[in-house]
Amino acid sequence: MAQALSKHKNEPERNSIQVSFDDNNLLQLLAGERNAHLKTIERQLEVKLHLRGNLVTVSGARADIEIGERLLQELSELIRRGYPLYESDILFAVQILRDNINRRLVDIFLDQVFIGSNKKTISPKSVKQKEYIEAIRGYDIVFGIGPAGTGKTYLAMATAVAALSKELVRRIVLVRPAVEAGEKLGFLPGDLAEKVNPYLRPLYDALHDMMDFERVSNLILRGVIEVAPLAFMRGRTLNDSFVILDEAQNTTTEQMKMFLTRLGLGSKAVITGDITQIDLPENKPSGLVEAIELLQGVKGIRMVYFTKRDVVRHKLVQDIIEAYEKYEKGKSSTTRDAERS
């Protein structure tokens, strides 16, 4: 059986734990090529791992080795169930277990949202992403609010494509506001759709990551998938549809109300945005910010809040977001001090 079978805790002052495995093939997958996975665990937890035979010895501070022991057991269970382990999975797993050592990684990593045309499995990589996926499945209107890189739009898109493939909806509608579709783009050639196409590009990119180019093109041609600027939604009723409004922080009050009242029978809507990245003029309040205040607690609507800890891009992205947050707080504090004086 491919799992940790036993552990032998040494005296507390030695700060080490041994974990034994009964499947050497599984242990090799857990260790990674040239023990790359074990080295990643060492860097992330500040522990030392020593592999000998079917034993892995974890040495370090007591709190770290307890997480390390749990991590080895949970990762081995994932591998036993056929999960292909990558370095990024280890990074996410460490963060999950640091927050709650009793979390079961299989409940998160094996929640299969969608399998793309390249056989890539899309699944949540954090507790918050798992909460978000379950909210989308269980509610008709979901707000995903938080910084870039937390998977808000990508997971919503994967859930939409999965719903379409299971015939739970008849079409997918992907919408974005184009905050500069007025004067600043007016000199560009083409109609409004061509002018705002650059704003819609990220939605196309996500689609092509999940389905091959020909299938996406065919579905768009047939109207099964529609990618459009928010202005094109006015006056419509969207039935049996999975609708995603991306970059919703850049909607006005009127636009947000218009969008939310488009939802028809048998439809779901996911609204994503980052309220720290509003590009509207200063005298224009964000429709997303107002909607959060107005709709908080409304039955049938769920709001999921992400933080920088949920970022699943390059590991430096969390540090960049944190640096900007500190800068903004410092700037606000300086402004308040200047106003008092």
C-alpha positions as CSV (number, residue, x, y, z in Angstrom):
1,M,0.0,0.0,0.0
2,A,1.5,3.3,-1.1
3,Q,1.4,5.3,2.1
4,A,3.5,6.1,5.1
5,L,3.3,3.0,7.3
6,S,5.0,3.9,10.5
7,K,7.0,6.6,12.2
8,H,9.5,6.4,15.0
9,K,9.9,9.6,17.0
10,N,13.2,10.0,18.6
11,E,13.8,11.9,21.8
12,P,12.5,15.4,21.7
13,E,15.9,17.0,22.0
14,R,17.1,15.3,18.8
15,N,14.2,16.9,16.8
16,S,13.9,14.2,14.1
17,I,11.2,11.9,12.8
18,Q,11.6,8.9,10.6
19,V,8.8,8.0,8.1
20,S,8.9,4.6,6.4
21,F,7.3,3.5,3.1
22,D,6.4,0.1,1.9
23,D,6.5,1.0,-1.8
24,N,9.9,1.9,-3.2
25,N,8.5,3.1,-6.6
26,L,6.1,5.5,-4.8
27,L,9.0,6.7,-2.7
28,Q,11.1,7.5,-5.8
29,L,8.2,9.5,-7.2
30,L,7.8,11.3,-3.9
31,A,11.6,12.1,-3.8
32,G,11.6,13.2,-7.4
33,E,14.4,13.0,-9.9
34,R,17.7,13.4,-8.1
35,N,15.7,14.0,-4.9
36,A,14.4,17.3,-6.4
37,H,11.1,17.1,-4.5
38,L,12.9,16.4,-1.2
39,K,15.2,19.4,-1.8
40,T,12.2,21.6,-2.4
41,I,10.6,20.5,0.9
42,E,13.9,21.3,2.7
43,R,14.0,24.8,1.3
44,Q,10.3,25.5,2.1
45,L,10.3,24.1,5.6
46,E,13.9,24.7,6.7
47,V,14.3,21.0,7.5
48,K,16.8,18.4,6.5
49,L,15.6,15.2,4.8
50,H,17.7,12.1,4.5
51,L,16.6,9.2,2.3
52,R,18.0,5.8,3.1
53,G,16.3,2.6,1.9
54,N,12.6,3.0,2.6
55,L,13.1,5.5,5.3
56,V,13.0,9.3,5.2
57,T,14.4,11.1,8.2
58,V,13.1,14.6,8.8
59,S,15.3,16.8,11.1
60,G,14.8,20.4,12.3
61,A,12.6,22.5,14.6
62,R,9.8,20.5,16.1
63,A,7.0,22.5,14.4
64,D,8.7,22.2,11.0
65,I,9.3,18.4,11.2
66,E,5.7,17.8,12.2
67,I,4.6,19.6,9.1
68,G,7.2,17.7,7.1
69,E,6.0,14.4,8.4
70,R,2.4,15.2,7.5
71,L,3.5,16.6,4.1
72,L,5.3,13.4,3.2
73,Q,2.2,11.3,4.2
74,E,-0.2,13.5,2.3
75,L,1.9,13.8,-0.9
76,S,2.4,10.0,-0.9
77,E,-1.3,9.5,-0.8
78,L,-1.7,11.9,-3.7
79,I,0.8,9.9,-5.7
80,R,-0.8,6.6,-4.8
81,R,-4.1,7.9,-6.3
82,G,-2.3,8.7,-9.6
83,Y,-1.7,12.4,-9.1
84,P,1.4,13.7,-11.0
85,L,3.5,15.6,-8.5
86,Y,5.2,18.9,-9.6
87,E,7.3,21.3,-7.6
88,S,4.5,23.9,-7.6
89,D,2.2,21.4,-5.9
90,I,4.7,21.1,-3.1
91,L,4.8,24.9,-2.6
92,F,1.0,25.0,-2.4
93,A,0.9,22.0,-0.1
94,V,3.4,23.5,2.3
95,Q,1.3,26.7,2.6
96,I,-1.9,24.7,3.1
97,L,-0.5,22.6,5.9
98,R,1.2,25.5,7.6
99,D,-2.2,27.1,7.9
100,N,-3.8,23.9,9.1
101,I,-1.8,20.8,9.6
102,N,-4.9,18.6,9.6
103,R,-6.0,19.5,6.1
104,R,-6.3,16.6,3.7
105,L,-4.5,17.5,0.4
106,V,-6.5,14.9,-1.5
107,D,-9.7,16.8,-0.8
108,I,-8.3,19.9,-2.5
109,F,-5.9,18.7,-5.2
110,L,-8.1,15.8,-6.4
111,D,-11.2,18.0,-6.9
112,Q,-11.0,17.8,-10.7
113,V,-12.7,20.8,-12.2
114,F,-11.8,20.1,-15.9
115,I,-9.3,18.2,-18.0
116,G,-8.1,20.3,-20.9
117,S,-7.4,19.2,-24.5
118,N,-3.7,18.9,-23.5
119,K,-4.7,16.4,-20.8
120,K,-3.9,19.0,-18.2
121,T,-6.0,18.6,-15.1
122,I,-7.3,21.9,-13.6
123,S,-8.0,21.7,-9.9
124,P,-7.8,24.0,-6.9
125,K,-4.4,24.7,-5.4
126,S,-5.4,26.3,-2.1
127,V,-8.2,26.1,0.5
128,K,-9.6,29.4,-0.8
129,Q,-9.7,28.1,-4.4
130,K,-11.5,25.0,-3.2
131,E,-14.0,27.2,-1.4
132,Y,-14.4,29.3,-4.6
133,I,-15.1,26.2,-6.8
134,E,-17.7,24.9,-4.4
135,A,-19.3,28.3,-4.2
136,I,-19.6,28.4,-8.1
137,R,-21.1,25.0,-8.1
138,G,-23.6,25.8,-5.4
139,Y,-24.7,29.4,-6.1
140,D,-26.1,31.2,-9.1
141,I,-24.2,34.4,-8.5
142,V,-20.6,34.4,-7.1
143,F,-18.2,37.2,-6.6
144,G,-14.5,36.4,-6.6
145,I,-12.6,39.3,-5.2
146,G,-8.8,39.6,-4.7
147,P,-5.4,40.3,-6.2
148,A,-4.1,39.1,-9.6
149,G,-2.8,35.6,-9.9
150,T,-5.2,34.0,-7.5
151,G,-7.0,32.0,-10.2
152,K,-10.3,33.9,-10.0
153,T,-11.0,34.1,-13.7
154,Y,-9.1,30.9,-14.7
155,L,-11.1,28.7,-12.4
156,A,-14.4,30.3,-13.3
157,M,-13.6,29.7,-16.9
158,A,-12.7,26.0,-16.2
159,T,-15.9,25.6,-14.3
160,A,-17.9,27.2,-17.2
161,V,-16.2,24.9,-19.8
162,A,-16.9,21.9,-17.6
163,A,-20.6,22.9,-17.3
164,L,-20.9,23.3,-21.1
165,S,-19.3,19.9,-21.7
166,K,-21.8,18.3,-19.3
167,E,-24.6,20.2,-21.0
168,L,-25.6,21.9,-17.8
169,V,-25.6,25.2,-19.8
170,R,-26.1,25.9,-23.5
171,R,-23.5,28.7,-23.8
172,I,-20.7,30.6,-22.2
173,V,-20.6,34.4,-22.2
174,L,-17.3,36.0,-21.2
175,V,-17.5,39.8,-20.6
176,R,-15.0,42.5,-19.8
177,P,-15.4,46.3,-19.4
178,A,-13.2,48.3,-21.7
179,V,-12.4,51.3,-19.6
180,E,-10.5,53.1,-22.5
181,A,-13.0,52.3,-25.3
182,G,-13.8,56.0,-25.6
183,E,-11.5,58.9,-26.6
184,K,-8.2,57.1,-26.0
185,L,-9.0,54.4,-28.5
186,G,-11.0,56.6,-30.8
187,F,-8.2,57.1,-33.3
188,L,-7.8,53.3,-33.9
189,P,-9.3,51.9,-37.1
190,G,-12.2,49.5,-37.0
191,D,-15.5,49.2,-35.2
192,L,-16.0,49.0,-31.4
193,A,-15.4,45.3,-31.2
194,E,-12.0,45.6,-32.9
195,K,-11.1,48.6,-30.7
196,V,-11.7,46.7,-27.5
197,N,-10.3,43.3,-28.7
198,P,-7.0,43.8,-26.8
199,Y,-9.0,44.0,-23.5
200,L,-10.6,40.6,-24.3
201,R,-7.4,38.9,-25.1
202,P,-6.8,37.4,-21.7
203,L,-10.2,35.6,-21.9
204,Y,-9.2,34.1,-25.3
205,D,-5.9,33.0,-23.8
206,A,-7.6,31.2,-21.0
207,L,-10.0,29.5,-23.4
208,H,-7.2,28.3,-25.6
209,D,-5.4,26.9,-22.6
210,M,-8.4,24.6,-22.0
211,M,-9.5,23.7,-25.5
212,D,-7.8,23.4,-28.8
213,F,-7.9,26.4,-31.2
214,E,-10.2,24.8,-33.8
215,R,-12.8,23.8,-31.1
216,V,-12.8,27.3,-29.6
217,S,-13.1,28.9,-33.0
218,N,-16.0,26.6,-33.9
219,L,-17.9,27.3,-30.7
220,I,-17.4,31.0,-31.1
221,L,-18.6,30.9,-34.7
222,R,-21.7,29.0,-33.6
223,G,-22.4,31.4,-30.8
224,V,-21.9,28.8,-28.1
225,I,-19.1,30.8,-26.7
226,E,-19.3,34.6,-26.8
227,V,-16.5,36.9,-25.8
228,A,-17.7,40.5,-25.7
229,P,-17.2,43.9,-24.2
230,L,-19.6,44.7,-21.4
231,A,-21.4,47.4,-23.5
232,F,-22.7,44.6,-25.8
233,M,-24.8,43.2,-22.9
234,R,-27.3,46.0,-22.7
235,G,-30.9,45.0,-23.4
236,R,-30.2,41.2,-23.5
237,T,-31.5,38.4,-21.3
238,L,-29.1,35.5,-20.9
239,N,-30.9,32.1,-20.3
240,D,-29.2,28.7,-19.8
241,S,-25.8,30.5,-19.8
242,F,-22.7,30.6,-17.7
243,V,-21.7,34.3,-17.7
244,I,-18.3,35.6,-16.4
245,L,-17.7,39.3,-15.8
246,D,-13.9,39.8,-15.6
247,E,-12.1,42.9,-14.2
248,A,-15.4,44.0,-12.6
249,Q,-13.7,46.7,-10.5
250,N,-13.7,48.8,-13.7
251,T,-17.5,48.8,-14.1
252,T,-19.5,51.8,-13.2
253,T,-22.6,51.6,-11.0
254,E,-24.9,51.6,-14.0
255,Q,-22.9,48.9,-15.8
256,M,-22.8,46.6,-12.8
257,K,-26.6,46.9,-12.3
258,M,-27.1,46.3,-16.0
259,F,-25.0,43.2,-16.0
260,L,-26.5,41.6,-12.9
261,T,-30.1,42.1,-14.3
262,R,-29.2,40.3,-17.5
263,L,-29.2,36.9,-15.8
264,G,-32.0,34.7,-17.1
265,L,-33.4,31.3,-16.2
266,G,-31.0,28.4,-15.8
267,S,-28.0,30.7,-15.7
268,K,-25.0,31.3,-13.5
269,A,-22.9,34.4,-13.2
270,V,-19.3,34.8,-11.8
271,I,-18.0,38.3,-11.2
272,T,-14.3,38.7,-10.6
273,G,-12.2,41.7,-9.8
274,D,-9.5,43.3,-7.7
275,I,-10.7,46.4,-5.9
276,T,-7.1,47.6,-5.4
277,Q,-6.7,48.0,-9.2
278,I,-9.5,50.3,-10.2
279,D,-8.8,52.2,-13.5
280,L,-11.9,54.4,-13.5
281,P,-11.7,58.2,-13.2
282,E,-11.5,59.4,-9.6
283,N,-15.1,60.8,-9.8
284,K,-16.5,57.4,-10.9
285,P,-17.2,54.9,-8.1
286,S,-16.6,51.3,-8.9
287,G,-19.7,49.2,-9.5
288,L,-17.9,46.2,-8.0
289,V,-17.2,48.0,-4.7
290,E,-20.8,49.2,-4.5
291,A,-22.2,45.7,-5.4
292,I,-20.2,44.2,-2.5
293,E,-21.7,46.6,-0.1
294,L,-25.3,46.3,-1.4
295,L,-25.5,42.6,-2.0
296,Q,-23.7,41.3,1.1
297,G,-25.9,38.8,2.8
298,V,-28.4,38.4,-0.1
299,K,-29.6,34.8,-0.2
300,G,-28.3,33.0,-3.4
301,I,-25.3,35.2,-3.8
302,R,-21.8,34.2,-2.5
303,M,-18.7,36.4,-2.1
304,V,-15.3,34.7,-1.9
305,Y,-12.3,36.9,-0.9
306,F,-8.8,36.0,-1.9
307,T,-5.6,37.4,-0.4
308,K,-2.0,37.5,-1.6
309,R,-1.5,34.1,0.1
310,D,-3.7,32.6,-2.6
311,V,-1.6,33.7,-5.5
312,V,-0.7,30.7,-7.7
313,R,1.6,32.4,-10.1
314,H,5.4,32.8,-9.8
315,K,6.4,32.7,-6.1
316,L,7.7,36.3,-6.4
317,V,4.2,37.6,-7.2
318,Q,3.2,37.3,-3.5
319,D,6.2,39.3,-2.5
320,I,5.5,42.0,-5.2
321,I,1.9,42.4,-4.0
322,E,3.1,42.7,-0.4
323,A,5.6,45.3,-1.3
324,Y,3.0,47.4,-3.1
325,E,0.6,47.0,-0.2
326,K,3.3,48.3,2.2
327,Y,4.0,51.2,-0.2
328,E,0.3,52.2,-0.5
329,K,-0.1,52.0,3.3
330,G,3.0,54.2,3.8
331,K,1.8,56.7,1.2
332,S,-1.7,56.9,2.9
333,S,-0.1,57.4,6.3
334,T,2.1,60.2,4.9
335,T,-0.9,61.9,3.3
336,R,-2.9,61.7,6.6
337,D,0.0,63.2,8.5
338,A,0.3,66.0,6.0
339,E,-3.4,66.8,6.2
340,R,-3.2,67.0,10.1
341,S,-0.3,69.4,10.0
